[in-house]
Amino acid sequence: MKAIVNDNKIIGTPRQDYISNADILAGYPEYSEEDIIHLDAPVYCNGVWYVDENDPEYIEAKALEERQRLDALTLTPADVERALYKAKGMDFEDLKALIVQELPTVDIKALSIEFRAKDFYRGAMAGGMRLFDVVGALLGYSPNDMDYLFQNKELPQLTESEVE
């Protein structure tokens, strides 16, 4: 299948896979950035799909792909406890005490079992929420901070205003 060119602009076909605008410009210097940005649909040309990177569907698909990648990340309990201790001076016993204080309806025995799991998954869910987002919020961390933890095996430094 070839791209359809109309008035020196590439127009397209249904979406499948994507490469960046920079890639198309490098391979097809006869087209300007304006040509690419104004694509009405992804284009298949010479075996490659091209897409407008500003297309909301493309942006949404890339965000979903990144969320799935992050949710698949794992850490060992030791990795998590080391990061917790380094950032907050807390271990899992301290964390359990905080959780019991702040969320008294949590089943602490079940939580203790989870703390002994072989691996912690970033995307682990309970009650429709990411578990690490809930625990992170109790400690003053955002979901992005929890992503950082799973990517770097440490918690980011909080500013004084974030700690308050």
Sequence and secondary structure as in RCSB ss.txt:
>XXXX:A:sequence
MKAIVNDNKIIGTPRQDYISNADILAGYPEYSEEDIIHLDAPVYCNGVWYVDENDPEYIEAKALEERQRLDALTL
TPADVERALYKAKGMDFEDLKALIVQELPTVDIKALSIEFRAKDFYRGAMAGGMRLFDVVGALLGYSPNDMDYLF
QNKELPQLTESEVE
>XXXX:A:secstr
   EEETTEEE         HHHHHHH TTS HHHHHT SS EEETTEEE  TT HHHHHHHHHHHHHHHHT EE
 HHHHHHHHHHHHS  HHHHHHHHHHH TTS HHHHHHHHT S EETT EETTEEHHHHHHHHHT  HHHHHHHH
HHSS     HHHH 
